[in-house]
Amino acid sequence: MTVSADDPLMIVQRTTLERQHAAFVMALSHRAHRLISVRPLDSGAASDVSGVIQTSFGGPDVLERPGSEYLYTIATDGGITVMERGQ
């Protein structure tokens, strides 16, 4: 299942719908076995890296198993390259 968990949707909750959305996302993340987050670089896109893919475990494994972080690049032809961080 895919849900939007952007900071503006999760941090500032002015309406009932926003509060319910945030509660739904948090409940899903606590029940999930695996979480995958895709986001642009905090510093903005670079010529060799477009963003970060972060994977982590949820549920009962959240504290026992570390997640992983990868960098990705979107080429002009639409191809995507994924690299381990530090390569």
Buried (B, 14 or more C-beta within 10 A) or exposed (E): EEEEBEEEBBEEBEEEEBEEBBEEBEEBBEEBEEBEEEEEEEEEEEEEBBBBBBEBBBEEEBEEEEBEBBBBBEEEEEEEEEEEEEE
